[in-house]
Amino acid sequence: MREITISGAEIGTREALHDVLQEKLALPDWYGRNLDALYDCLTAELTEETQLTVTDAELLEDSLGSYGRVFLRVLEEAAEENPRLHIQ
């Protein structure tokens, strides 16, 4: 199982969030760097068992506001849709 950790303490902007996601999750070139595209990638393109851990989620929410909260919800919804994705 692939294990990926994203630290909310290291992400201060939406752009930084999508940079980290694209790098750590090896998202495809067509990834649109938005939450809809992230959901699509996590539910349709992710074929390897993946444990995704978000640390310091409260700091992520502090720096990104509602976008941070929606991001965390997208992860949860994608994990419900894709049995290969596990969120912690």
Sequence and secondary structure as in RCSB ss.txt:
>XXXX:A:sequence
MREITISGAEIGTREALHDVLQEKLALPDWYGRNLDALYDCLTAELTEETQLTVTDAELLEDSLGSYGRVFLRVL
EEAAEENPRLHIQ
>XXXX:A:secstr
 EEEEEEGGG  SHHHHHHHHHHHHT  TT  SSHHHHHHIIIII  S EEEEEESHHHHHHHHTHHHHHHHHHH
HHHHHH TTEEE 
